[in-house]
Amino acid sequence: MSTGFVPQQPHHADSPHSAGAPQPSELPPDPPHASEATRLLCAGTYLDPAYRDRVIDELYVNQQRFVAPSLGFDAARVLAHALRARHLELLWAAAILGLWVVGLPLSGWLLVGLLWPSLLIALVPWIRDRGPGPQVFRTACAFLARWCGRLLFAFGLYLIANVAAGQDLQSDSDDPADSGEPGSPYASYDPYASSGSGESDDSGLSGAGDALGSFAGLGGDEVETWHGWLALAVFALIALCEAARRGQFARVLSAELSPQRFPDVANDPAEHGEGARFRRLRDLIRREQHAPLIMYDEAAPFRGAGEPYDTWVLTVELRPDAAKKQQPINNRAILERIRPMLEQLRVPAPHAGTSVRDRLRRLEIDECVFLPVEGLTSRDQAPYDPGSFEQHRQRSVEEGGEKRRHFLRVRVGGWEEELVVTVHVRIHTQGRMLVLEVAPHVLTPVDPEFKNADRIAHRFRTSSGLGKAVAALLLVPGSAGRALVTLARGAGHAWRLLMGDQARALPEGPALSVREVAAVQTGSTFQEMDVARYLRGVQERIGRGVRLALAEAGYETGEFVQKIVNVSNGAVHIDRVEGSTFAIGEHASATSGGPGPQKGTVSHGT
């Protein structure tokens, strides 16, 4: 009897009856460099040139910037593949553009007419993404530009094929008068010229020869049949280059970026990239990206954690409980009471055994300190060593500073680290007030285009020879423009590296997170349900831990319990309805029935 297939989650026991099955607390965490999120981001550097350029610009060109926290992935490995993908892309772009340059004179400049539609096609991504006007207008203009370029290219290719076929070449008459315009090298191409009189037919079709001359001519040299054949040969070589380029990228996606081989980071060719600059930046990124010390940009201190999700602040007065003896209470004591409550979320149900696959088993709890970049003169001056961090941690937990801030960080990495929920918790006990700050953030899944990398590689491997040939031929019309754009981008990066000495620039906080850039706006329904479940569980345990800390220290907890319920439910608590009149809704209205005891009325807005 067959059974349904259950997707495997890495490092989880398949069955409670497995011999020597590890307990949940013994399961090692997934290494960030081998996570699925890292693999998809690396694949995205081969699939999306714009994303690749942003990765290189942020992590390689602007080396004065600290890296954003890399939750569940390895930014250094993404940079390694981005540099490798750009190197391969530049080589192929140079080869394709070289074929165009060599083919121009060999074809008698017939290929010149194909350059303009190729450039027009290459401008389509710019028109669609960054052109002027609203999105609908840009999309329409991009559509028109693409098809105008394709039609012009097809027309030019048709004229070149006519030349290669020997049509319209060399009029039988040696008299210049029989060739139309005196001295014109294209007058002999008129396929409708009369055999005896040298006069063209009145039907108007004699313009084909002039059209070909206008399309291909740049000089006074006469175009021969072999020029057309050489032009077609160059066209075929460009198609072969496009096919080889696609094949190489498909092999990369199906080899070192495959789910089976990707965890083997030691044998990843991208990790062994040459250059002292890359090796130095790789080491810096791996020192900073997972450290509990976070050097932040004031404009976006939580950059790297994703989008904020229901951030809230709760304030209650510390009222002594007359029935209890008060004990000293501070921020550290409350945080230490919260931590064991959160750790209990890792424990599965008593009778579930080791078959539990809930991602809360992987819940991570640590303490982090946010420090501003101001005041540093070098990126190497950041106090990442354990001794310096411990000093910052001990001092910041009680000081409640504005720039240096201490947080208890709770992280859950779901869906193979594609869905990351992070909750930052901060406690104040200043002026006999307790202030609880909770800042949840969510990293949504990776772009679907990146997730289709395996499908793209599989489709290329399994497609027929005819399918590969047709796909390569369809890429030829825009090949010259794309090659020019690729080489121009490479030249721009090289110019910035040459002219901008960023190594001596003052340090800056991260300008972007390469993970956030590749994230979608919202996840699926299942993923949104998981986000709500993770956050509800974490928030409930935070509230319970604070309540127990207050009770054990001899303070009243009634007000705190009431407010935490209100905040958790996203509602407004009303102690008493009798004798009251209130309204619910944006456009609601309420009226009172007059003095004296009245039965409350409720009006719901529309």
C-alpha positions as CSV (number, residue, x, y, z in Angstrom):
1,M,0.0,0.0,0.0
2,S,1.4,3.4,-1.0
3,T,1.5,6.3,1.3
4,G,1.7,10.1,0.7
5,F,5.0,11.8,0.5
6,V,5.9,14.1,3.4
7,P,8.4,16.8,2.6
8,Q,11.5,16.4,4.8
9,Q,12.7,19.2,7.0
10,P,16.5,19.1,7.5
11,H,17.9,17.5,10.6
12,H,14.5,16.3,11.9
13,A,14.0,12.7,12.9
14,D,11.8,10.8,10.5
15,S,10.1,8.5,13.0
16,P,9.9,8.3,16.8
17,H,10.9,4.7,16.4
18,S,14.2,5.5,14.8
19,A,17.2,4.1,16.7
20,G,19.0,6.7,18.7
21,A,16.7,9.5,17.6
22,P,18.0,12.8,19.1
23,Q,15.9,14.8,21.4
24,P,14.6,18.2,20.3
25,S,17.1,20.1,22.4
26,E,20.0,18.2,20.8
27,L,19.2,19.1,17.3
28,P,21.9,21.4,15.8
29,P,20.8,24.6,14.1
30,D,20.9,24.8,10.3
31,P,24.1,26.5,9.2
32,P,23.3,29.9,7.5
33,H,25.8,29.2,4.6
34,A,23.8,26.0,3.7
35,S,20.3,27.3,4.2
36,E,17.7,27.3,1.4
37,A,17.5,31.1,1.6
38,T,21.2,31.4,0.9
39,R,21.0,29.0,-2.1
40,L,18.1,30.9,-3.6
41,L,19.8,34.3,-3.2
42,C,22.9,32.9,-4.8
43,A,20.8,31.6,-7.7
44,G,19.2,35.1,-8.0
45,T,22.6,36.7,-8.8
46,Y,22.7,34.6,-12.0
47,L,19.0,35.2,-12.9
48,D,18.6,38.9,-12.1
49,P,21.4,41.3,-13.2
50,A,19.8,44.2,-11.3
51,Y,19.8,42.3,-8.1
52,R,23.4,41.2,-8.7
53,D,24.5,44.8,-9.2
54,R,22.8,45.8,-5.9
55,V,24.6,43.1,-4.0
56,I,28.0,44.0,-5.5
57,D,27.4,47.7,-4.9
58,E,26.4,47.3,-1.3
59,L,28.8,44.6,-0.2
60,Y,31.8,45.1,-2.5
61,V,32.0,48.6,-3.9
62,N,30.9,50.4,-0.7
63,Q,33.3,48.6,1.5
64,Q,32.9,51.3,4.2
65,R,29.4,50.1,5.0
66,F,28.7,47.6,7.7
67,V,26.7,44.6,6.6
68,A,23.1,44.3,7.8
69,P,22.3,41.4,10.1
70,S,22.0,38.2,8.0
71,L,19.1,36.3,9.6
72,G,19.1,32.7,8.3
73,F,21.6,33.2,5.4
74,D,25.2,34.0,4.6
75,A,25.7,37.3,2.8
76,A,29.3,36.6,2.1
77,R,28.4,33.6,0.0
78,V,25.8,35.6,-1.9
79,L,28.5,38.2,-2.7
80,A,30.9,35.4,-3.9
81,H,28.3,34.1,-6.4
82,A,27.4,37.7,-7.4
83,L,31.0,38.4,-8.3
84,R,31.3,35.1,-10.2
85,A,28.1,35.6,-12.1
86,R,29.2,39.1,-13.1
87,H,32.6,37.8,-14.2
88,L,31.0,35.1,-16.4
89,E,28.4,37.6,-17.8
90,L,31.2,40.1,-18.7
91,L,33.1,37.4,-20.6
92,W,30.1,36.4,-22.6
93,A,29.1,40.0,-23.3
94,A,32.6,40.7,-24.5
95,A,32.5,37.7,-26.8
96,I,29.1,38.6,-28.3
97,L,30.0,42.2,-28.8
98,G,33.3,41.1,-30.3
99,L,31.4,39.1,-32.9
100,W,29.3,42.1,-33.8
101,V,32.4,44.3,-34.1
102,V,34.2,41.8,-36.3
103,G,31.1,41.0,-38.3
104,L,30.4,44.6,-39.3
105,P,33.2,45.1,-41.9
106,L,33.2,41.4,-42.9
107,S,29.5,41.7,-43.9
108,G,30.0,44.8,-45.9
109,W,28.4,46.7,-43.0
110,L,25.1,44.9,-43.6
111,L,24.9,44.2,-39.8
112,V,24.8,47.9,-39.1
113,G,21.0,47.9,-39.8
114,L,20.5,45.3,-37.1
115,L,22.3,47.3,-34.4
116,W,19.5,49.9,-33.9
117,P,16.7,47.4,-33.2
118,S,19.0,45.5,-30.9
119,L,19.7,48.7,-28.9
120,L,16.0,49.4,-28.8
121,I,15.3,46.0,-27.4
122,A,18.0,46.4,-24.8
123,L,16.3,49.6,-23.5
124,V,13.0,47.8,-22.7
125,P,13.9,46.9,-19.1
126,W,14.9,50.5,-18.4
127,I,11.7,51.8,-19.9
128,R,9.6,49.3,-18.0
129,D,11.3,49.8,-14.6
130,R,12.7,53.3,-14.4
131,G,11.3,55.2,-17.3
132,P,9.1,58.4,-16.8
133,G,5.4,58.2,-16.2
134,P,3.1,55.8,-14.4
135,Q,3.6,52.1,-14.4
136,V,0.9,51.4,-17.0
137,F,2.4,54.0,-19.4
138,R,5.9,52.5,-18.9
139,T,4.6,49.0,-19.5
140,A,2.9,50.0,-22.7
141,C,5.9,51.9,-24.0
142,A,8.1,48.9,-23.2
143,F,5.8,46.6,-25.1
144,L,5.8,48.8,-28.2
145,A,9.6,49.2,-28.0
146,R,10.2,45.5,-27.8
147,W,8.0,44.6,-30.7
148,C,9.2,47.5,-32.8
149,G,12.7,46.3,-32.3
150,R,11.8,42.7,-33.1
151,L,10.0,43.7,-36.3
152,L,12.8,45.9,-37.5
153,F,15.3,43.2,-36.8
154,A,13.2,40.7,-38.7
155,F,12.9,43.0,-41.6
156,G,16.7,43.6,-41.7
157,L,17.4,39.9,-41.5
158,Y,15.0,39.4,-44.4
159,L,16.9,41.9,-46.5
160,I,20.3,40.3,-45.6
161,A,18.9,36.9,-46.6
162,N,17.9,38.3,-50.0
163,V,21.5,39.4,-50.5
164,A,22.9,36.0,-49.4
165,A,20.5,34.3,-51.9
166,G,21.9,36.3,-54.8
167,Q,18.8,38.3,-55.5
168,D,19.0,41.8,-56.9
169,L,22.7,41.6,-57.6
170,Q,24.5,43.0,-60.6
171,S,22.4,44.2,-63.4
172,D,23.1,42.5,-66.8
173,S,23.6,45.9,-68.4
174,D,27.0,47.6,-68.1
175,D,25.4,50.9,-68.9
176,P,25.2,53.1,-65.8
177,A,21.9,54.4,-67.1
178,D,20.4,50.9,-66.6
179,S,21.2,51.0,-62.9
180,G,19.0,53.9,-61.7
181,E,21.0,56.6,-59.9
182,P,24.5,57.1,-61.4
183,G,27.2,55.6,-59.3
184,S,24.8,54.0,-56.7
185,P,26.1,50.7,-55.5
186,Y,22.6,49.5,-54.7
187,A,20.9,50.4,-57.9
188,S,21.8,46.9,-59.3
189,Y,19.7,45.3,-56.6
190,D,16.3,46.3,-58.1
191,P,14.6,42.9,-58.6
192,Y,11.9,44.5,-60.8
193,A,14.2,46.2,-63.4
194,S,13.3,45.5,-67.0
195,S,15.7,43.1,-68.8
196,G,16.1,45.3,-71.8
197,S,15.1,48.9,-71.2
198,G,16.5,49.4,-67.6
199,E,13.2,51.0,-66.6
200,S,11.5,49.8,-63.4
201,D,7.9,48.6,-63.2
202,D,5.2,51.1,-62.4
203,S,3.8,49.0,-59.6
204,G,6.0,50.7,-57.0
205,L,7.7,47.4,-56.0
206,S,11.0,48.6,-57.3
207,G,11.7,50.2,-54.0
208,A,13.0,47.0,-52.5
209,G,16.5,47.5,-53.7
210,D,16.5,51.1,-52.4
211,A,15.2,49.9,-49.1
212,L,18.0,47.3,-48.8
213,G,20.6,50.0,-49.7
214,S,19.2,52.4,-47.1
215,F,19.1,49.7,-44.5
216,A,22.7,48.3,-45.0
217,G,24.7,50.9,-46.7
218,L,27.3,53.0,-44.9
219,G,29.9,53.6,-47.6
220,G,30.4,53.4,-51.3
221,D,31.6,49.8,-51.5
222,E,29.3,47.5,-53.4
223,V,27.8,44.7,-51.4
224,E,28.4,41.2,-52.7
225,T,26.6,37.9,-52.1
226,W,29.3,36.6,-49.8
227,H,28.7,39.7,-47.6
228,G,25.3,38.4,-46.9
229,W,26.5,34.9,-46.1
230,L,29.1,36.3,-43.7
231,A,26.4,38.3,-42.0
232,L,24.3,35.2,-41.6
233,A,27.4,33.3,-40.3
234,V,28.0,36.0,-37.7
235,F,24.3,35.8,-36.8
236,A,24.7,32.0,-36.2
237,L,27.8,32.4,-34.1
238,I,26.0,34.9,-31.9
239,A,23.2,32.4,-31.4
240,L,25.8,29.7,-30.5
241,C,27.3,32.1,-27.9
242,E,23.8,32.8,-26.4
243,A,23.1,29.0,-26.3
244,A,26.5,28.4,-24.6
245,R,25.9,31.2,-22.1
246,R,22.5,29.8,-21.1
247,G,24.0,26.3,-20.9
248,Q,26.8,27.4,-18.6
249,F,24.4,29.2,-16.2
250,A,22.1,26.2,-16.3
251,R,25.0,24.0,-15.3
252,V,25.9,26.3,-12.4
253,L,22.3,26.2,-11.1
254,S,22.2,22.4,-11.4
255,A,25.7,21.7,-10.1
256,E,27.2,23.8,-7.2
257,L,23.8,25.5,-6.6
258,S,21.8,22.3,-6.5
259,P,20.2,21.3,-3.2
260,Q,22.5,18.3,-3.0
261,R,25.9,20.1,-3.5
262,F,25.2,23.5,-2.1
263,P,25.9,22.6,1.6
264,D,29.5,21.6,0.6
265,V,30.9,25.2,0.9
266,A,34.5,24.0,0.7
267,N,34.1,22.8,-2.9
268,D,32.1,25.8,-4.1
269,P,34.1,27.5,-6.9
270,A,32.7,30.9,-6.0
271,E,34.3,30.7,-2.5
272,H,37.7,30.5,-4.0
273,G,37.5,33.8,-5.9
274,E,40.7,35.5,-6.4
275,G,41.5,39.0,-5.1
276,A,42.6,40.3,-1.8
277,R,39.7,42.8,-1.7
278,F,37.1,40.0,-1.9
279,R,38.8,37.8,0.7
280,R,39.1,40.8,3.1
281,L,35.5,41.8,2.6
282,R,34.3,38.2,3.0
283,D,36.0,37.9,6.3
284,L,34.5,41.2,7.5
285,I,31.0,40.2,6.4
286,R,31.3,36.9,8.2
287,R,32.5,38.6,11.4
288,E,29.6,41.2,11.4
289,Q,26.6,39.5,9.9
290,H,25.7,37.2,12.8
291,A,27.3,39.0,15.6
292,P,25.1,40.1,18.6
293,L,26.6,43.6,18.2
294,I,24.7,45.5,15.5
295,M,26.2,48.7,14.0
296,Y,23.1,50.4,12.6
297,D,22.1,53.3,10.4
298,E,20.0,55.8,12.3
299,A,17.4,56.0,9.5
300,A,16.7,52.3,9.7
301,P,18.1,50.6,12.8
302,F,16.3,47.3,12.3
303,R,17.5,47.0,8.6
304,G,17.9,43.3,7.8
305,A,15.1,42.1,10.1
306,G,12.4,42.6,7.5
307,E,9.2,44.6,7.7
308,P,7.8,45.8,11.1
309,Y,4.8,43.8,12.2
310,D,2.5,45.3,14.9
311,T,5.1,47.1,16.9
312,W,3.8,48.1,20.3
313,V,4.8,49.8,23.6
314,L,3.1,49.0,26.9
315,T,3.4,51.3,30.0
316,V,2.2,50.5,33.5
317,E,2.9,52.0,36.9
318,L,4.7,49.8,39.5
319,R,2.3,49.7,42.4
320,P,3.4,47.7,45.4
321,D,1.2,44.8,46.5
322,A,0.2,45.4,50.1
323,A,0.0,41.7,50.7
324,K,3.6,41.0,49.6
325,K,7.0,42.1,50.5
326,Q,8.7,44.1,47.8
327,Q,12.0,42.8,46.3
328,P,14.5,44.8,44.2
329,I,13.5,44.7,40.5
330,N,15.4,45.9,37.4
331,N,15.6,45.3,33.7
332,R,17.9,42.4,34.0
333,A,15.7,40.6,36.5
334,I,12.6,40.9,34.2
335,L,14.5,39.7,31.1
336,E,15.9,36.7,33.0
337,R,12.3,35.8,34.0
338,I,11.1,36.1,30.4
339,R,13.9,33.9,28.9
340,P,12.8,30.5,30.5
341,M,9.2,31.2,29.5
342,L,10.3,31.6,25.8
343,E,12.5,28.5,26.0
344,Q,9.5,26.4,26.9
345,L,8.1,27.1,23.4
346,R,10.8,24.6,22.1
347,V,9.3,21.7,24.0
348,P,6.8,19.6,22.1
349,A,3.7,18.1,23.5
350,P,4.4,15.4,26.1
351,H,3.1,12.5,24.0
352,A,4.3,13.8,20.6
353,G,7.8,12.3,20.8
354,T,10.5,13.2,18.4
355,S,8.2,13.3,15.4
356,V,7.4,17.0,16.0
357,R,8.5,19.2,13.2
358,D,7.3,22.5,14.5
359,R,9.7,25.3,13.7
360,L,9.4,26.6,17.3
361,R,11.8,23.8,18.2
362,R,14.4,26.0,16.4
363,L,13.5,29.1,18.3
364,E,16.7,31.2,19.0
365,I,17.1,33.5,22.0
366,D,20.0,35.9,22.5
367,E,20.8,39.4,23.6
368,C,22.0,42.0,21.1
369,V,23.2,45.6,21.5
370,F,22.6,48.3,18.9
371,L,25.4,50.8,18.5
372,P,25.5,53.8,16.2
373,V,28.3,54.1,13.6
374,E,29.0,57.7,14.5
375,G,32.4,58.3,16.0
376,L,34.3,55.4,14.2
377,T,37.0,56.2,11.8
378,S,37.4,52.7,10.4
379,R,35.2,49.7,10.0
380,D,37.8,47.6,11.9
381,Q,37.2,49.6,15.0
382,A,33.8,48.2,15.8
383,P,34.0,46.3,19.1
384,Y,33.1,42.8,17.9
385,D,35.4,41.0,20.2
386,P,33.6,39.1,23.1
387,G,35.1,41.2,25.8
388,S,34.1,44.5,24.4
389,F,30.6,43.2,23.6
390,E,30.1,41.9,27.1
391,Q,30.9,45.4,28.5
392,H,28.4,47.0,26.2
393,R,25.8,44.3,27.1
394,Q,26.1,44.8,30.8
395,R,26.1,48.6,30.6
396,S,23.3,49.0,28.1
397,V,20.7,46.7,29.7
398,E,20.0,49.1,32.5
399,E,20.9,52.5,31.1
400,G,17.9,52.9,28.7
401,G,20.0,55.0,26.3
402,E,18.8,56.5,23.1
403,K,21.6,55.5,20.8
404,R,23.0,52.4,22.5
405,R,20.1,50.0,23.0
406,H,19.9,46.6,24.5
407,F,17.3,44.0,23.2
408,L,16.4,40.5,23.9
409,R,16.1,39.0,20.4
410,V,13.8,36.1,19.7
411,R,14.0,34.5,16.2
412,V,12.1,31.8,14.4
413,G,13.3,30.6,11.0
414,G,10.5,28.9,9.1
415,W,10.0,27.5,5.7
416,E,13.8,26.6,5.3
417,E,14.8,30.1,6.6
418,E,12.6,31.8,3.9
419,L,10.2,33.1,6.5
420,V,12.0,34.6,9.4
421,V,10.1,36.1,12.4
422,T,12.2,38.2,14.8
423,V,11.0,39.9,18.0
424,H,13.1,42.5,19.7
425,V,12.1,43.0,23.4
426,R,13.3,45.9,25.6
427,I,12.4,46.7,29.2
428,H,12.5,50.0,31.2
429,T,11.9,50.4,34.9
430,Q,12.4,54.1,35.2
431,G,10.6,56.4,37.6
432,R,8.5,53.5,39.2
433,M,7.1,52.9,35.7
434,L,7.5,49.7,33.7
435,V,7.8,50.2,29.9
436,L,7.7,47.1,27.7
437,E,8.8,47.6,24.0
438,V,8.1,44.8,21.6
439,A,9.2,45.2,18.0
440,P,8.4,42.2,15.8
441,H,9.7,42.0,12.2
442,V,9.1,39.6,9.5
443,L,11.3,38.6,6.5
444,T,9.0,37.3,3.8
445,P,10.0,34.6,1.3
446,V,12.4,35.0,-1.6
447,D,11.3,36.3,-5.0
448,P,9.5,33.5,-6.9
449,E,11.8,34.1,-9.9
450,F,14.8,33.0,-7.7
451,K,12.8,30.0,-6.4
452,N,12.3,28.9,-10.0
453,A,16.0,28.4,-10.5
454,D,15.8,24.6,-10.3
455,R,12.9,24.6,-12.8
456,I,14.8,26.8,-15.2
457,A,17.9,24.6,-15.1
458,H,15.8,21.4,-15.4
459,R,13.9,22.9,-18.4
460,F,17.1,23.7,-20.2
461,R,18.6,20.3,-19.6
462,T,15.5,18.4,-20.7
463,S,14.6,20.6,-23.7
464,S,15.3,19.2,-27.2
465,G,18.0,20.5,-29.5
466,L,15.4,22.3,-31.6
467,G,14.0,24.0,-28.5
468,K,17.5,25.2,-27.4
469,A,18.2,26.5,-30.9
470,V,15.0,28.4,-31.1
471,A,15.5,29.9,-27.6
472,A,19.0,31.0,-28.6
473,L,17.8,32.5,-31.9
474,L,15.2,34.5,-30.0
475,L,18.0,36.1,-27.9
476,V,20.0,37.3,-30.9
477,P,18.0,40.4,-31.7
478,G,18.8,42.1,-28.4
479,S,22.2,40.6,-28.0
480,A,24.2,43.6,-29.0
481,G,22.3,46.0,-26.8
482,R,22.4,43.7,-23.8
483,A,26.2,43.2,-24.3
484,L,26.7,46.9,-24.4
485,V,24.6,47.4,-21.2
486,T,26.5,44.6,-19.4
487,L,29.9,46.0,-20.3
488,A,28.8,49.5,-19.4
489,R,27.7,48.3,-16.0
490,G,31.0,46.5,-15.5
491,A,32.9,49.7,-16.6
492,G,30.8,51.7,-14.1
493,H,31.7,49.4,-11.2
494,A,35.4,49.4,-12.3
495,W,35.4,53.2,-12.5
496,R,33.9,53.6,-9.0
497,L,36.5,51.1,-7.6
498,L,39.3,53.0,-9.3
499,M,38.2,56.6,-8.5
500,G,36.5,56.1,-5.1
501,D,38.8,55.1,-2.3
502,Q,36.0,53.7,-0.1
503,A,38.5,51.9,2.1
504,R,39.5,55.3,3.7
505,A,35.9,56.7,3.8
506,L,34.2,57.0,7.2
507,P,32.2,54.0,8.2
508,E,28.5,53.9,7.4
509,G,25.6,51.8,8.5
510,P,24.0,49.4,6.0
511,A,22.1,51.1,3.2
512,L,20.2,47.9,2.3
513,S,19.9,44.3,3.1
514,V,20.5,41.9,0.2
515,R,17.8,39.6,1.8
516,E,15.2,42.3,2.1
517,V,15.8,43.4,-1.5
518,A,15.0,39.9,-2.7
519,A,11.8,39.4,-0.6
520,V,8.3,39.5,-1.8
521,Q,5.6,41.8,-0.4
522,T,3.5,39.1,1.3
523,G,3.7,35.4,1.8
524,S,1.2,32.7,1.2
525,T,-1.8,32.1,3.4
526,F,0.0,29.2,5.2
527,Q,3.0,31.5,5.8
528,E,0.8,34.3,7.2
529,M,-0.8,31.8,9.5
530,D,2.6,30.7,10.7
531,V,3.7,34.3,11.3
532,A,0.6,34.9,13.4
533,R,1.1,31.7,15.4
534,Y,4.8,32.4,16.1
535,L,4.1,36.0,17.2
536,R,1.1,35.1,19.4
537,G,3.1,32.4,21.1
538,V,6.1,34.7,21.7
539,Q,4.1,37.6,22.8
540,E,2.1,35.5,25.3
541,R,5.2,34.2,26.9
542,I,6.7,37.7,27.1
543,G,3.6,39.0,28.8
544,R,3.5,36.0,31.2
545,G,7.2,36.4,32.0
546,V,6.8,40.1,32.9
547,R,3.7,39.4,35.0
548,L,5.5,36.7,37.0
549,A,8.5,39.0,37.5
550,L,6.3,41.7,38.9
551,A,4.4,39.3,41.1
552,E,7.6,37.7,42.5
553,A,9.0,41.2,43.2
554,G,5.8,42.1,45.2
555,Y,4.0,44.4,42.7
556,E,0.4,44.4,41.5
557,T,-0.2,42.8,38.2
558,G,-3.8,43.6,37.5
559,E,-3.2,46.7,35.3
560,F,-0.5,44.9,33.4
561,V,-2.7,41.9,32.7
562,Q,-5.5,44.1,31.5
563,K,-3.2,46.1,29.1
564,I,-1.4,43.1,27.8
565,V,-4.7,41.4,26.9
566,N,-5.8,44.6,25.1
567,V,-2.6,44.9,23.1
568,S,-2.5,41.2,22.2
569,N,-6.1,41.3,20.9
570,G,-5.6,44.6,19.1
571,A,-8.7,45.9,20.9
572,V,-9.7,48.5,23.4
573,H,-10.7,47.2,26.8
574,I,-13.9,48.6,28.3
575,D,-14.4,47.9,32.0
576,R,-18.1,48.7,32.2
577,V,-20.9,49.2,29.6
578,E,-23.9,49.8,31.9
579,G,-24.8,53.4,31.9
580,S,-22.4,54.2,29.0
581,T,-22.8,55.1,25.4
582,F,-20.1,54.4,22.9
583,A,-19.6,53.9,19.2
584,I,-17.6,51.3,17.2
585,G,-16.4,51.9,13.7
586,E,-14.9,54.7,11.6
587,H,-18.2,56.5,10.8
588,A,-20.1,55.5,14.0
589,S,-22.1,58.0,16.1
590,A,-23.4,57.7,19.7
591,T,-26.1,59.5,21.6
592,S,-27.1,59.6,25.3
593,G,-30.6,58.9,26.6
594,G,-30.4,61.8,29.1
595,P,-29.6,62.0,32.8
596,G,-30.1,59.2,35.2
597,P,-29.4,55.5,34.9
598,Q,-29.8,54.4,31.3
599,K,-29.1,51.3,29.4
600,G,-26.0,51.8,27.2
601,T,-26.4,51.9,23.5
602,V,-24.0,50.7,20.8
603,S,-23.7,52.1,17.3
604,H,-21.6,50.3,14.7
605,G,-20.1,52.4,12.0
606,T,-20.2,51.5,8.3
